[in-house]
Amino acid sequence: MSTNSVEAPDIKPGEKIKGPASYFPSITEKYGEPIQHWLNIAADEIVKGKRHSEVVAMLKEDHGMGHGHANAIVGYVRAKLEA
């Protein structure tokens, strides 16, 4: 697990979610990894000083993630780290 971890939200089945986390169920389903996996990757890169767009690009290029999904992951992590 990442030392820069941002904890994944506990989303209940059928729960109405707003914001970037609303993408999390489909991200888990599409890419076959728990959302915590993606949050850890993004958090590690952000803590290293990478910009939002750089982390989005890395998720797209290195992991085949779509732009909306990558942007949701990075946006969620940045908001939690800045809180």
N, C-alpha and C positions, 0 to 999 in steps of 0.2 A: 504494500500500500504506500501511497505517496506520503511524504512528510509534509507536503503542502496541501493536504486534503481539504476539500470542501465537501461537507456531508451531503449526500443525495437526499432529496426530500422523500418522506414516506407518503407515497401516493396510493390511496385506497382505490380499488376497482370501482369504476363509475363516478369517481370524484371529479367535479368540475374544477379544472386548474386554469389559471391565467398566467400570462407572461411566458418567458422562455421555457419554464418547466412543463408547459402544455405539450411541448414536443417530446418529452422524455419517454413516454410509453412507445411512441412510434420509433424512436431512435433505438431503444432496447430491442424491439421486434425486428427492425430492419438490419441492424448490424450485429446482432447476436451476442452482445456483451452487456453486462449490467451498466446502468447509467454511471455508477461510481467509477467504473473503468475510464470512461470518457472525461469525467470531471477531474480525475487525478492527472490525466495526460495534460489537459488544458491548464490546470493549476500549476503544474511543474513548469510549463513554458512561460506562463504569465509571471511567476515569481522570478524567473531568469531574466525578466525585463522585456520579453517579447510584446509587441503591440497586438492589439485586438486582431487587426487584419492579418498579421503574420501567423497567429495561432489558428485562425480560420483557414488560411491557405494551407497550413501544415496538416490539419485534419482532413481537408479535401484531398490533398496530393498524396499524403502518406497512408491514409486510412480509407479513401474512397467515399468519404462522407459528402452528402449534398450540402450546398451553401446554407440553406435555412437551418438544417440540423446543426452544422458546425457553428453557425452564428449564435444559435440558442445556447449551446454548451458554453461557449466563450462568454457570452453576455451574462449568463447565470453565475459562472465562476467569478468574473470580474466584480459583479455586484456584491457577492458574498465576501470576497477578499477586501473590498473597499469599505464594507459596513463596519 
